[in-house]
Amino acid sequence: MTKRSKRYQQIAGKVEAEKQYTVDDAISTLKQLPPTKFDQTVDVAICLGINPQKTEQQVRGSVALPHGIGKTRKVIVFATGDKCSEAEQAGADAVGGEELVKKIQDGWADFDVAITTPDMMKYVGKLGKILGPQGKMPSPKTGTVTQDIARTVKEYKAGKVEFRTDAGGVVHAPIGKLSFETTKLKENFETFIQTIQKIRPAAVKGDFIKKISLSATMSPSVIVKNK
């Protein structure tokens, strides 16, 4: 059983565990909880009515939130030739080919997002066992295997987020910082929900979105009404 801090135990009573809040009230509740010494990240968790063991029901993708997530991400690019220059000009933190693959194989992991051109996948594919568990493996489904390097780098640097269902059929993602205006957090939240709804697998029957909750880094979860 997870041991909670005294602060967490004190504020847990301020959130009604089974109550379903509107989006505005959920965000307001999180903002009214006792502050921390840092700007907490607000996360959304969506429990989906899928069988995560079936490949055709897994949900994975990416979305550029209208107001970003309040964090600058470190982005690396696997490319050669002109695509290297394109990546560097777009703001990539590290660019390279086989030597960058080797660097990661040797243990380097100081980055948040990896993007690659399709021709580099024959080398990047070797990193599957390393980057896969970290959620950093480039994939066509998230748009990180692409020829449009400049646009993709800029989107991820601005706060584009990737998501995928976990073993329990739940999707987690950051949607901003607690210091964001309520309207901005709400717009990010709604954009994320709409994105999930649009990629509902055809094999899923019944209710697709079963439960939605919001939480801050150091707060309990607040259940959001599912329209």
VMD Tcl script that draws the C-alpha trace (Angstrom):
set ca {
  {0.00 0.00 0.00}
  {1.36 3.43 -0.99}
  {2.32 5.58 1.98}
  {1.02 9.12 1.57}
  {2.67 12.25 2.97}
  {1.04 14.21 5.79}
  {0.29 17.01 3.34}
  {-1.47 14.61 0.97}
  {-3.53 13.13 3.79}
  {-4.55 16.61 4.93}
  {-5.74 17.76 1.50}
  {-7.38 14.46 0.52}
  {-10.33 15.42 2.71}
  {-10.88 18.52 0.60}
  {-11.74 16.38 -2.43}
  {-14.97 14.36 -2.52}
  {-13.74 10.97 -3.73}
  {-16.84 9.85 -5.63}
  {-18.15 13.25 -6.69}
  {-18.13 14.04 -10.41}
  {-16.99 17.61 -11.01}
  {-17.45 19.78 -14.08}
  {-14.14 20.58 -15.79}
  {-14.17 24.12 -14.40}
  {-14.92 22.93 -10.86}
  {-12.28 20.20 -11.06}
  {-9.60 22.67 -12.08}
  {-10.80 25.17 -9.47}
  {-10.62 22.47 -6.78}
  {-7.02 21.64 -7.68}
  {-6.08 25.32 -7.64}
  {-7.63 25.82 -4.19}
  {-5.60 23.05 -2.54}
  {-2.63 24.14 -0.39}
  {0.24 25.20 -2.70}
  {3.65 23.55 -3.03}
  {7.08 25.08 -3.51}
  {7.00 24.27 -7.22}
  {4.57 24.70 -10.09}
  {2.76 21.37 -10.24}
  {1.92 19.61 -13.49}
  {-1.74 18.89 -14.13}
  {-2.37 15.40 -15.53}
  {-5.42 13.81 -17.08}
  {-6.13 10.08 -16.73}
  {-8.77 8.42 -18.91}
  {-9.98 4.90 -18.21}
  {-11.06 3.39 -21.53}
  {-13.50 0.58 -22.19}
  {-10.98 -1.46 -24.14}
  {-9.16 -4.76 -23.81}
  {-5.52 -3.56 -23.67}
  {-4.30 -7.08 -24.41}
  {-5.77 -6.88 -27.91}
  {-3.53 -5.02 -30.34}
  {-6.45 -3.72 -32.39}
  {-7.94 -2.03 -29.30}
  {-4.81 -0.25 -28.10}
  {-4.89 3.52 -28.25}
  {-1.77 5.48 -29.09}
  {-1.06 8.84 -30.66}
  {0.04 12.41 -30.08}
  {-1.59 15.81 -29.86}
  {-0.39 19.41 -29.99}
  {-2.18 21.14 -27.11}
  {-3.22 24.75 -27.86}
  {-1.35 26.17 -24.84}
  {1.50 23.69 -24.53}
  {2.35 22.00 -21.24}
  {4.52 24.67 -19.63}
  {7.73 22.74 -20.14}
  {10.42 22.87 -22.80}
  {11.17 19.35 -23.95}
  {14.54 18.03 -25.03}
  {14.13 16.70 -28.56}
  {16.64 14.61 -30.49}
  {16.56 13.70 -34.17}
  {18.03 10.76 -36.05}
  {18.81 11.95 -39.56}
  {21.51 12.47 -42.19}
  {22.32 15.08 -44.82}
  {20.02 18.07 -45.25}
  {17.60 16.72 -42.63}
  {20.27 17.26 -39.97}
  {20.45 20.97 -40.80}
  {16.66 21.15 -40.89}
  {16.47 19.62 -37.42}
  {19.13 21.91 -35.96}
  {17.47 25.03 -37.38}
  {14.14 23.91 -35.91}
  {15.69 23.73 -32.43}
  {16.54 20.05 -31.92}
  {18.78 19.50 -28.89}
  {20.81 16.73 -30.51}
  {21.03 15.49 -34.09}
  {22.88 12.54 -35.55}
  {22.88 9.21 -37.30}
  {24.51 5.94 -36.29}
  {26.76 7.74 -33.79}
  {23.68 9.01 -31.92}
  {22.26 5.48 -31.85}
  {25.56 4.25 -30.38}
  {25.52 7.02 -27.76}
  {22.10 5.86 -26.54}
  {23.19 2.21 -26.58}
  {26.04 3.28 -24.29}
  {23.59 4.66 -21.75}
  {22.83 8.27 -22.68}
  {19.19 9.18 -22.07}
  {19.06 12.93 -21.46}
  {16.13 13.70 -23.77}
  {12.32 13.57 -23.75}
  {11.37 12.92 -27.37}
  {13.10 11.09 -30.23}
  {12.22 11.80 -33.86}
  {13.61 10.04 -36.91}
  {13.43 10.07 -40.68}
  {12.06 6.79 -42.12}
  {15.40 5.79 -43.67}
  {17.08 5.86 -40.23}
  {14.69 3.28 -38.74}
  {17.01 0.45 -39.79}
  {19.43 1.79 -37.17}
  {16.95 3.28 -34.68}
  {15.08 -0.04 -34.58}
  {17.99 -1.43 -32.57}
  {16.97 0.88 -29.72}
  {13.53 -0.66 -29.26}
  {14.38 -2.47 -26.04}
  {15.91 0.71 -24.61}
  {13.51 3.42 -25.77}
  {10.33 1.33 -25.78}
  {10.03 0.94 -21.98}
  {10.83 4.66 -21.60}
  {8.05 5.66 -23.99}
  {10.56 7.35 -26.28}
  {10.67 4.98 -29.26}
  {9.82 6.80 -32.54}
  {6.59 5.58 -34.14}
  {4.53 6.48 -37.20}
  {1.43 6.47 -34.95}
  {2.77 9.40 -32.91}
  {4.20 11.19 -35.94}
  {7.79 10.80 -34.76}
  {8.83 8.81 -37.84}
  {8.56 11.50 -40.48}
  {10.17 13.42 -43.32}
  {8.66 16.66 -42.00}
  {11.41 17.12 -39.43}
  {11.20 20.89 -38.90}
  {7.48 20.99 -38.18}
  {7.62 17.94 -35.92}
  {10.54 19.27 -33.87}
  {8.81 22.63 -33.39}
  {5.56 20.96 -32.31}
  {7.25 18.80 -29.68}
  {9.39 21.67 -28.43}
  {6.17 23.67 -28.01}
  {4.51 20.96 -25.92}
  {3.06 18.30 -28.19}
  {2.41 15.21 -26.06}
  {2.40 11.51 -26.83}
  {0.02 9.07 -25.19}
  {-0.66 5.34 -25.11}
  {-2.81 3.00 -23.05}
  {-1.11 1.25 -20.16}
  {-1.66 -2.36 -19.10}
  {-4.89 -1.36 -17.35}
  {-6.39 0.41 -20.37}
  {-5.73 3.90 -18.98}
  {-4.27 6.84 -20.90}
  {-2.24 9.41 -18.95}
  {-0.94 12.76 -20.18}
  {0.15 16.17 -18.87}
  {-2.09 19.06 -19.95}
  {-0.24 22.01 -18.43}
  {0.89 23.60 -15.18}
  {-1.32 24.45 -12.20}
  {-0.34 28.12 -12.68}
  {-2.05 28.16 -16.09}
  {-5.26 30.15 -16.33}
  {-8.33 27.96 -15.89}
  {-9.46 28.69 -19.46}
  {-6.13 27.48 -20.88}
  {-6.13 24.27 -18.84}
  {-9.73 23.66 -19.90}
  {-8.93 24.16 -23.59}
  {-5.96 21.79 -23.33}
  {-8.15 19.26 -21.52}
  {-10.93 19.44 -24.11}
  {-8.46 19.16 -26.99}
  {-7.01 16.02 -25.45}
  {-10.42 14.42 -24.83}
  {-11.53 15.19 -28.40}
  {-8.35 13.62 -29.75}
  {-8.98 10.41 -27.81}
  {-12.59 10.26 -28.99}
  {-11.54 10.64 -32.64}
  {-9.25 7.62 -32.55}
  {-11.68 5.19 -30.95}
  {-10.77 1.71 -32.27}
  {-13.47 0.19 -34.47}
  {-13.25 -3.05 -32.47}
  {-14.38 -1.37 -29.23}
  {-18.01 -1.96 -28.26}
  {-20.02 -0.16 -25.59}
  {-18.77 2.85 -23.64}
  {-15.36 3.97 -24.87}
  {-14.53 6.53 -22.17}
  {-15.48 5.12 -18.77}
  {-13.86 7.55 -16.35}
  {-11.88 10.79 -16.50}
  {-9.90 12.33 -13.68}
  {-7.59 15.28 -13.19}
  {-4.79 15.59 -10.67}
  {-1.80 17.77 -9.89}
  {1.64 16.37 -9.05}
  {1.01 16.44 -5.30}
  {-2.76 16.13 -5.16}
  {-5.52 13.51 -5.08}
  {-7.45 12.83 -8.28}
  {-10.64 14.70 -9.03}
  {-13.26 12.87 -11.11}
  {-14.53 14.84 -14.13}
  {-18.04 14.41 -15.52}
  {-18.01 12.48 -18.79}
  {-20.56 14.20 -21.03}
}
mol new
graphics top color blue
foreach p $ca { graphics top sphere $p radius 0.5 }
foreach p [lrange $ca 0 end-1] q [lrange $ca 1 end] { graphics top cylinder $p $q radius 0.2 }
display resetview
